[in-house]
Amino acid sequence: MQTLLGKAFPADDRPSVHVGLAALGGSVLVEKLTAEHSWLIDFDEPPDFTAMAQQVLAALRLVPQLADRLPM
């Protein structure tokens, strides 16, 4: 997942990823998968959200690929 998120975020500023697993009988399932990112916004000047919006858009475009990487 980090490799995939690396396409949208620089190596030194990637989202933190949290995975919740659930045991069901003899299987382990991915119950919850979240990625969280924070940006520091300086309000001394009117903020330019362009870079943040581009990162969010790039991350959203990667979401369908995440399903291919999760165990079934």
C-alpha positions as CSV (number, residue, x, y, z in Angstrom):
1,M,0.0,0.0,0.0
2,Q,2.8,2.4,0.8
3,T,4.2,1.9,-2.7
4,L,0.9,2.7,-4.2
5,L,0.4,5.8,-2.0
6,G,3.9,6.8,-3.0
7,K,2.5,7.6,-6.4
8,A,0.4,10.4,-4.9
9,F,2.6,11.6,-2.0
10,P,6.3,12.3,-1.6
11,A,8.3,9.7,0.4
12,D,8.8,12.0,3.4
13,D,5.1,13.0,3.7
14,R,2.9,9.9,3.1
15,P,-0.3,9.2,4.9
16,S,-0.4,6.8,7.9
17,V,-2.2,3.6,7.1
18,H,-4.3,1.7,9.6
19,V,-5.5,-1.8,8.9
20,G,-8.1,-3.6,11.1
21,L,-8.3,-7.4,10.8
22,A,-11.1,-9.7,11.9
23,A,-10.8,-13.4,12.5
24,L,-13.9,-15.3,11.2
25,G,-13.6,-19.1,11.7
26,G,-10.4,-20.1,10.0
27,S,-10.1,-16.9,7.9
28,V,-8.6,-13.5,8.5
29,L,-10.4,-10.7,6.8
30,V,-9.5,-7.0,6.3
31,E,-12.3,-5.4,8.2
32,K,-11.2,-1.8,7.9
33,L,-8.5,0.0,6.0
34,T,-7.9,3.7,6.4
35,A,-5.2,6.2,5.3
36,E,-4.9,9.5,7.1
37,H,-2.9,12.5,6.1
38,S,-2.5,16.0,7.6
39,W,-1.4,19.2,6.0
40,L,0.1,22.2,7.8
41,I,-1.7,25.4,6.6
42,D,-0.2,28.8,7.2
43,F,-2.9,31.4,7.4
44,D,-0.6,34.4,7.6
45,E,-1.1,34.6,3.8
46,P,-4.2,33.5,1.9
47,P,-3.6,29.7,1.5
48,D,-3.2,28.1,-1.9
49,F,-4.9,24.7,-1.7
50,T,-3.9,23.7,-5.2
51,A,-1.1,21.3,-4.1
52,M,-3.3,19.7,-1.5
53,A,-6.2,19.2,-4.0
54,Q,-3.8,17.6,-6.5
55,Q,-2.6,15.1,-3.8
56,V,-6.2,14.3,-2.9
57,L,-7.2,13.8,-6.5
58,A,-4.1,11.6,-7.2
59,A,-4.9,9.5,-4.1
60,L,-8.6,9.1,-5.1
61,R,-7.5,7.8,-8.5
62,L,-5.5,5.1,-6.7
63,V,-8.4,3.8,-4.7
64,P,-9.6,1.2,-7.2
65,Q,-6.0,-0.3,-7.3
66,L,-6.1,-0.8,-3.6
67,A,-8.7,-3.5,-3.9
68,D,-6.3,-5.5,-6.1
69,R,-3.7,-5.5,-3.4
70,L,-5.8,-6.6,-0.4
71,P,-6.0,-10.2,0.6
72,M,-9.4,-11.8,-0.1
